[in-house]
Amino acid sequence: MAILEDIERDAIALPKDQRLQLAQKLISSVDEIGETGVEEAWEEEISLRINRYRSGEVEPIPADEVFARLKEIAPGQ
């Protein structure tokens, strides 16, 4: 773990703008690995839901009704 601790110490010593830049690069490197295909999957899901709505397969529920149901399920939240 000494190497990681050295990197952390050096990173924290950087100026704020460089720490932010480093943090963004680190987060991006994780997102790229963990979210491969997520964007495409969401696009497909959105299209599916829109098509179901347009075909009449499903009907919309007014937001106030949705919120009322949620309050019944989880009061106080």
FENVEN-V912645 format. One record per residue. N is the residue number from 1. PSI is psi in whole degrees, 0 to 359 (* if undefined). NEAR is the number of other ideal C-beta (glycine too) atoms within 10 Angstrom. D_CENTER is the distance of its C-alpha to the mean C-alpha in whole Angstrom. Layout:
# FENVEN-V912645
[[N,PSI,NEAR,D_CENTER] [N,PSI,NEAR,D_CENTER]]
This chain:
# FENVEN-V912645
[[1,350,6,30] [2,323,6,32] [3,314,7,30] [4,317,8,27] [5,322,9,29] [6,316,10,31] [7,315,11,27] [8,314,11,26] [9,314,9,29] [10,321,10,29] [11,318,13,26] [12,333,8,26] [13,347,9,30] [14,156,12,28] [15,155,8,28] [16,313,7,25] [17,324,8,24] [18,325,11,24] [19,318,13,22] [20,317,11,20] [21,316,12,20] [22,316,14,20] [23,317,11,17] [24,318,10,15] [25,318,9,17] [26,315,11,16] [27,318,10,13] [28,322,10,13] [29,328,10,15] [30,317,9,13] [31,320,11,10] [32,322,9,13] [33,314,8,14] [34,344,8,11] [35,26,10,10] [36,122,10,13] [37,355,8,13] [38,315,10,10] [39,314,9,11] [40,321,9,14] [41,319,11,13] [42,319,10,11] [43,317,10,14] [44,316,11,17] [45,318,10,15] [46,314,10,16] [47,318,10,19] [48,314,10,20] [49,318,12,19] [50,315,10,21] [51,320,11,24] [52,320,12,24] [53,311,12,25] [54,327,9,27] [55,351,8,29] [56,3,7,30] [57,326,9,28] [58,154,11,26] [59,145,7,27] [60,154,8,24] [61,126,9,24] [62,144,8,25] [63,319,8,22] [64,327,8,25] [65,319,10,26] [66,313,11,22] [67,324,10,22] [68,317,10,26] [69,319,11,25] [70,322,11,22] [71,327,11,24] [72,320,8,27] [73,317,7,24] [74,74,8,23] [75,144,7,26] [76,2,4,25] [77,*,6,21]]
